[in-house]
Amino acid sequence: MQIDVHSVTFAYDAEQPVLSDISLAVPSGRAVGLIGPNGSGKSTLLRLIAKSLRPKRGSIHLGGRDVAQMSTREIARCLAMVEQQRAIGFDFTVRDVVAMGRFPYRRRWSKEDKTDRNAIERAMRWAEVESLANRSARALSGGEGQRVFLAMALAQEPQILLLDEPTTFLDLRHQVNFLSIVKERVASGLTVLLSIHDLPLASQIAEDVVLLNDGGVACSGHPEQVLTRENLREIYRVDAAVGRHPGSGMLYVLPALETEDRSPDS
């Protein structure tokens, strides 16, 4: 299912627009990374696509359908979102939280059926939270909680997955595991749009990246086309070496540390 954003402008209250006349497309079955400095509008754009926010101007389409014309249930049946931080207000078990991903497919007060149970168990296995099933979700570490919310999103069986800084609380092993899960789902036809600050990580998971700055698209394309020394200097205001590791072939970004002598009063 493709995502199309057409000339979208958005502002909080009467403030300066966070996004201004922005357009982009995420083809079906591809992973696209959203990168850019803090405040460039990455999280806002994801929330607009999920209909948590509504644009001031422009339109957003999922699989050719205008999000503005879709019900909450219709959106939830095709799209899931994992946010950077999410609070759990009640003392649910981990399995209870993952099972919430099945709500778009169930009638109110109906019990889980075999399809629900299979989706829940499969999602927990993918996200490696099976061993946490009976624990209180409020007692989890940040990294554990993030994996549980990933499992909930996967239990939703979406065609589109939106990820807002999904690896923030994950250790190295679970970052690698997370990447593997997402890549497997993309290979199965899932469309993924993720906001991410880790530029080398973005180049591994995303086939294309979109660089946002000052409320618009500065450039987009293959990671090597976007993550250039010139773009990093212009947008991030840092000088960085960019290249491919000779052993792994992975893209690396090495910012140069400032060597300027600073006195305590400077």
Protein Blocks (a to p, Z undefined) as FASTA:
>chain_A
ZZddehiacdehjbccfbghiacdddehiacddeddehilmmmmmmmmnomaccfbdcdd
eehiafklpcfklmmmmoccddfbdcdfbfcdfklmmmmmmmmmpcehiacdfklmmmmm
mmmmmnopmmmmmpcfklpcfklmmmmmmmmmmmnopabdcdehkllmpcfklmmmmmmm
mmmmmmnopacddddfblmlmmmmpmbdcddeehiafbgcdfklmmcfklmmmmnopacd
ddddfklopacddddddfbdcdfkZZ
